[in-house]
Amino acid sequence: MKLLFKSSALVVFVLLLALTGVAVAGDQNQNDPWNPTDTLIFDLSPTNGITMRGSDSGPGQGVIVGQTTTIDGMAMYLNMPNGGDLKYMIWDMNDNQLVFSQMLTLAASQSPSWVMSDPFSFTLQAGQEYWFGVIADNNIDVGYIFPPVSYGANGLTADSSGNTNYVNYNDPQPTGGGAAEIGLRLYEGSGGTVPEPSSLLLLGSGVLGVFGFARRRWMR
């Protein structure tokens, strides 16, 4: 009888671990920037040229927002021939106030690719324009589109009037514009919902209830 009770308790314990493990794994997966359930909602591509910038220099692309949207990632088509640090940036509609930045460290590469940011959460407000930029502490190659094209998706529209430029990696500042568009992708998270702590407590109590039932059964 004791052996049967121990076996039943072990099964329930393993079940509890498995269920809570799925919840934790789901949370990690939801935060993965390459999670296939993340939605690519803005894709200003393909690029048809490369702008080669020295250290402390980089371009940016304007996006006009027609409906409030929360993004969880961005990507640009780029590479750093000698490696180094870059900053992804979001500037306000007048391109004079930095409202978000994130640093990434890249290995040396001779071939550009879509370089994804780390996960973040930023709400783009309807009726505003935001400038998405990149700047690096070493040489960087960034994909551009020329002549500019008309593009919009999911309430977001590319500013086709031309790119902006930035200088000074340590303290980025806008420094005039250009005539191209910069390749840009924006993502919106849509991964599965992870149970709230209260739900996990209910889950735990349910499993404990099964455990109690099994104990009563085998103790008879």
GIGI-V732218 format. One record per residue. N is the residue number from 1. RES is the residue in one letter. SS is DSSP state (H for helix, E for strand, - for the rest). PSI is psi as a letter, one per 30 degrees, with the letter a starting at -180 (NA if undefined). OMEGA is omega in radians with two decimals (999 if undefined). Layout:
N & RES & SS & PSI & OMEGA
N & RES & SS & PSI & OMEGA
This chain:
1 & M & - & e & -3.14
2 & K & H & e & -3.13
3 & L & H & e & 3.12
4 & L & H & e & 3.14
5 & F & H & e & 3.14
6 & K & H & e & 3.14
7 & S & H & e & 3.12
8 & S & H & e & 3.13
9 & A & H & e & 3.14
10 & L & H & e & 3.13
11 & V & H & e & -3.13
12 & V & H & e & 3.14
13 & F & H & e & 3.12
14 & V & H & e & 3.12
15 & L & H & e & 3.13
16 & L & H & e & 3.12
17 & L & H & e & -3.12
18 & A & H & e & -3.11
19 & L & H & e & 3.12
20 & T & H & e & 3.10
21 & G & H & e & 3.10
22 & V & H & e & 3.13
23 & A & H & e & -3.14
24 & V & H & e & 3.14
25 & A & H & e & 3.12
26 & G & H & e & 3.13
27 & D & H & e & 3.12
28 & Q & H & e & -3.12
29 & N & H & e & -3.13
30 & Q & H & e & -3.11
31 & N & - & f & 3.14
32 & D & - & k & -3.08
33 & P & - & f & 3.11
34 & W & - & g & 3.06
35 & N & - & k & -3.10
36 & P & - & f & 3.10
37 & T & - & f & 2.98
38 & D & - & k & -3.04
39 & T & E & k & 3.01
40 & L & E & j & -3.02
41 & I & E & f & -3.12
42 & F & E & k & -3.03
43 & D & E & i & 3.11
44 & L & E & i & -3.07
45 & S & - & l & 0.00
46 & P & - & l & 3.05
47 & T & - & l & 3.13
48 & N & - & g & 3.09
49 & G & E & l & 3.14
50 & I & E & k & 3.01
51 & T & E & k & -3.09
52 & M & E & j & -3.07
53 & R & E & k & 3.04
54 & G & - & l & 3.12
55 & S & - & l & -3.13
56 & D & - & g & -3.14
57 & S & E & k & 3.09
58 & G & E & l & -3.10
59 & P & E & l & 3.10
60 & G & E & l & -3.11
61 & Q & E & k & 3.11
62 & G & E & k & 3.08
63 & V & E & k & 3.12
64 & I & E & k & -3.00
65 & V & E & j & 3.12
66 & G & - & f & 3.09
67 & Q & - & k & -3.11
68 & T & - & k & -3.05
69 & T & E & k & 3.05
70 & T & E & k & 3.12
71 & I & E & l & 3.13
72 & D & - & g & 3.10
73 & G & E & l & 3.07
74 & M & E & l & 3.12
75 & A & E & k & 3.02
76 & M & E & l & -3.11
77 & Y & E & j & -2.99
78 & L & E & l & 2.97
79 & N & E & l & 3.07
80 & M & - & j & -3.05
81 & P & - & e & -3.11
82 & N & - & g & -3.11
83 & G & - & l & 3.11
84 & G & E & a & -3.12
85 & D & E & k & 3.02
86 & L & E & l & 3.04
87 & K & E & k & 2.88
88 & Y & E & k & -3.04
89 & M & E & l & 2.95
90 & I & E & k & -3.14
91 & W & E & l & -3.13
92 & D & - & l & -2.98
93 & M & - & f & 3.10
94 & N & - & g & 3.13
95 & D & - & h & 3.11
96 & N & - & f & 3.09
97 & Q & - & k & 3.10
98 & L & E & j & -3.08
99 & V & E & f & 3.09
100 & F & E & k & 3.00
101 & S & E & l & 3.14
102 & Q & E & k & -3.12
103 & M & E & k & 3.02
104 & L & E & k & 3.05
105 & T & E & k & -3.09
106 & L & E & k & 3.02
107 & A & - & l & 3.11
108 & A & - & k & 3.14
109 & S & - & k & 3.12
110 & Q & - & f & -3.08
111 & S & - & k & 3.12
112 & P & - & l & 3.07
113 & S & E & l & 3.08
114 & W & E & j & -3.09
115 & V & E & j & -3.06
116 & M & E & k & 3.02
117 & S & - & l & 2.89
118 & D & - & l & -3.13
119 & P & - & k & 3.03
120 & F & - & l & 3.08
121 & S & - & k & -3.13
122 & F & E & k & -3.11
123 & T & E & k & 3.07
124 & L & E & k & -3.06
125 & Q & - & k & 3.12
126 & A & - & k & 3.12
127 & G & - & f & -3.13
128 & Q & - & l & 2.96
129 & E & E & k & 3.12
130 & Y & E & k & 3.12
131 & W & E & k & -3.12
132 & F & E & j & -3.04
133 & G & E & l & 3.05
134 & V & E & k & 3.07
135 & I & E & k & -3.04
136 & A & E & l & 3.12
137 & D & - & g & 3.12
138 & N & - & l & 3.14
139 & N & - & k & -3.12
140 & I & E & k & 3.06
141 & D & E & k & -3.06
142 & V & E & k & -3.13
143 & G & E & k & 3.10
144 & Y & E & l & 3.11
145 & I & E & k & 3.08
146 & F & - & k & -0.01
147 & P & - & l & -3.13
148 & P & - & l & 3.13
149 & V & - & l & 3.04
150 & S & - & k & -3.12
151 & Y & - & k & 3.04
152 & G & E & l & 3.11
153 & A & E & k & 3.05
154 & N & - & h & 3.10
155 & G & - & g & 3.12
156 & L & E & k & -3.08
157 & T & E & k & 3.11
158 & A & E & k & 3.03
159 & D & - & j & -3.06
160 & S & - & g & 3.14
161 & S & - & f & 3.12
162 & G & - & l & -3.08
163 & N & - & l & 2.96
164 & T & E & l & 3.13
165 & N & E & l & -3.12
166 & Y & E & l & 3.07
167 & V & E & l & 3.05
168 & N & - & i & -3.10
169 & Y & - & e & -3.06
170 & N & - & e & 3.12
171 & D & - & i & -2.99
172 & P & - & k & 3.12
173 & Q & E & k & 3.06
174 & P & E & k & -3.10
175 & T & E & i & 3.07
176 & G & E & l & -3.04
177 & G & E & l & 3.10
178 & G & - & a & -3.01
179 & A & - & g & -3.05
180 & A & - & l & 2.92
181 & E & E & k & 3.14
182 & I & E & k & 3.12
183 & G & - & k & -3.03
184 & L & E & k & 3.01
185 & R & E & k & 3.08
186 & L & E & k & -3.06
187 & Y & E & k & 3.06
188 & E & E & k & -3.12
189 & G & - & k & 3.09
190 & S & - & h & -3.13
191 & G & - & l & -3.14
192 & G & - & k & -3.13
193 & T & - & k & 3.09
194 & V & - & k & -3.14
195 & P & - & k & 3.03
196 & E & - & l & 3.12
197 & P & H & e & -3.14
198 & S & H & e & 3.12
199 & S & H & e & 3.11
200 & L & H & e & 3.09
201 & L & H & e & 3.11
202 & L & H & e & 3.10
203 & L & H & e & 3.13
204 & G & H & e & -3.14
205 & S & H & e & 3.11
206 & G & H & e & 3.12
207 & V & H & e & 3.10
208 & L & H & e & 3.08
209 & G & H & e & 3.07
210 & V & H & e & 3.11
211 & F & H & e & 3.14
212 & G & H & e & 3.11
213 & F & H & e & 3.14
214 & A & H & e & -3.13
215 & R & H & e & 3.14
216 & R & H & e & -3.11
217 & R & H & e & -3.06
218 & W & H & f & 3.10
219 & M & H & f & 3.12
220 & R & - & NA & 999
